[in-house]
Amino acid sequence: MTIQFNEQARQFHLRNDSISYVMRVLPGGELSHVYFGPRLTDDGDLADLKTPPSQGLLTRDAADAYSIEDEHLEYPAAGSGDLNPTALAITDTRGSHVIRPLYTGYTITDGKPELEGLPSTYTEDDGEAQTLAITLEDARLGLEVTLLYTLFADFPAIARSVKVTNTGKGYGKPVDVDAAYSADLDLTDSDWDLITLTGEWGREGTPTRAHLRPGHQGVASLNGHTSHRANPFLVLARPDTTETHGAAIGASLAYSGNFDADVHVDSYLRTRLRIGINPELFRWRLEPGESLQLPETVLAYSTDGLGALSRTYHRLYRTRMARGPWRDRRRPIVVNTWEAIYMKMDEDKLVELAESAKDLGIEMLVIDDGWFGHRNYDDTSLGDWFANPAKFPNGLKPVGERVHALGLKLGLWFEPEMISRDSVLFETHPDWVLGDPDVELSVGRHQYLLDLTRPEVIDYLEDIMAKTIREGGIDYIKWDMNRQLSEVYSPTLPTERQGEVYHRFVLGYYELLRRLNRDFPEMLIESCCSGGGRIDPGVLAYAPQAWISDDTDAMERVKIQYGTSYVYPLSMMSNHVSAVPNAQTGRISPLKTRADVAYFGTFGYELDPRTVTDDAEREAIREQIALDKKYASLVATGDFYRLISPFALEPAFGMAHAAWMVVSPDRREALVGYYRTHVGVNLMPFHLKLAGLDRTAKYQVEEIGFDTNPWRPRYGDELEEVGLTFIDGSSGEWRSKIPGGDNLSRLFRLTAL
């Protein structure tokens, strides 16, 4: 791992064992992007990679026909001859948009700095990474742009961020930042496929793939949070790139608010990737002496397909974005009260649930919505984070004591960013509602938003939540958010700063999370936003797991978990076995199938354990819990391989299925999940080819859930090239020993002999 600056060539070269990232200072002082890809051996002047002499219309140097229009720029700024979409745009007090940030210097330090007020990756030892800080300055405006690049020793990835500072020199007046992306990446051609994660409530994380075309394409959010519709992540993959081979570039933004992940192909078929805060509805005033720190983006590169790219993000985010004691611990197996009893709760009922859950081996009872204020329906009491006196006349303390006495942990649901009109908080502080007071505010789920730009609101939430957490001895909180931002306005900010409200709201969210992590370091936080509406790396820095969808149907979850795994580790995905018929789809799936899907993440149940009265079913749940405990470490820390996509039917016969597997870091153990959503008829045997194994090792193959084991030991190369042979199709009558029909699963354990 090295970061070098070639003084003669004015060239930066960041390089580890896997990748190289090269930049060059242009004759006029602009910073150009030269290369991002597999490691380059040459550490000298990479002159052949420079942009050839310009044919552009706008030249900076007449002698060399040097044109910004033709250059691949590292951080393009508006108004200076670059005719493509730019990464930085400003307005000064004269109304001018012209900015020309030019190179002034650099520093190289060991380790990685934290970003003020924002989540970011980190190092535990300075030897893990080096950080390059390049300073660009527009001396006329007194505007300084610091570009940060952290090169990790053990990951084919670079963490990038930007800080914009009004130094007060030169112009010496306020400057408005109209757009400031966290990263820009210029590529020489457009022969790439764009892969994004899209969806909606209940169907989050759907991968889409399309070849680049001239013009704009990408995903974005203006929800005020990440959104169900799009994720702040994209991949550029060569058209022949698959799960196992081919080039792919990933860009992942650690931010939980409005974002833009944009790809633009120009008239010369060159590609520009930009990712960062969405410039729409954004403007940030920088007075002299003020700075704007932008969120972090992680760029990753793979020569071994999409699977390898995903595993880079998994390892990095699991070990160097998530933090705190729960980063590496096995998470408790929970039962959540929502689909069990909804809001119909009291102390005795919760203890009954806990007693029944304990008998099954469940480790934590999570009290979901309905415990606070005077809430019996979703139209009251948000903001009143104290126990409902009608349901809990003695408060939450005896609930916590009785649940803890059973040996279980206790969790509690909050929706801190929200306020109900029918609440004590609204009666006391109607001015704390976020929104333009001169218009009628939209209502979502009967609720409004609190103005998290106000320090006193953050203080209130910290105080009342901390009091309740201490009263109940709470071990875990589920942090929910069930509406988007609208009519955004904060009366406490002056006119020229109203464009800052969306971003300040996110900063307030992070600040409250940071305080809770500080005050309750042993408490586990799970993030939620009507399911997967706020899944991003930024949340992971404060909450190591997330409820990735409100859709708990097993077959739907196969798709959601598959797509989410493109960038997020299994340790982040909270997966529960729900009751049937499923509350979202009405589908009835076997208990085994529901568990076989949920094992691949943090495991729990979304049902009323008191209603599980069949002895065989209760024993099956006990066995599921024992199995999850046995393999939780493998699932959390192993390498994940996507084998069959659930988004494609087999074209000839209509067989719909999916498969994935997790392999231990030493490749001595693996867990394989196979899911058949739709069975075919009169089919030839199917071969499930595995991946990630030691090809020279011999493995014992065991199908979990069967008393007999017909599978002979076989070598890793055979398992990868030939696979496991399934005979699942009917040819008039079902002859397989494996149950027939739809919505079924098979689970395999592989152990090296």
Secondary structure by P-SEA (a helix, b strand, c coil): ccccccccccbbbbbcccbbbbbbbccccbbbbccccccccccccccccccccccccccccccccccccccccccccccccccccccccccccccccbbbbbbcccccccbbbbcccbbbbbbcccccbbbbbbbbbcccccbbbbbbbbbbccccbbbbbbbbbcccccccbbbbbcbbbcbbbbbccccbbbbbbbbcccccbbbbbbccccccccccccccccccccccccccccccccccbbbbbbbbbccccbbbbbbbbccccbbbbbbccccccbbbbbcccbbbbbbbbbbbbbcccaaaaaaaaaaaaaccccccccccccccccccccccccccccaaaaaaaaaaaaaacccbbbbccccccccccccccccccccccccccccaaaaaaaaaaacbbbbbbbcccbbbccccccccccccccccccccccccccccccccccaaaaaaaaaaaaaaaaaacccccbbbbccccccccccccccccccaaaaaaaaaaaaaaaaaaaacccbbbbbbcccccccccccccccccccccccccaaaaaaaaaaaacccccccbbbbbcccccccccccccaaaaaaaacccbbbbcccccccccaaaaaaaaaaaaaaaacccccccbbbbbcccccccccccccccccccccccccccbbbbbbbcccccccccccccccccccccccccccccccccccccccaaaaaacccccccccccccccccccccccbbbbbbbcc
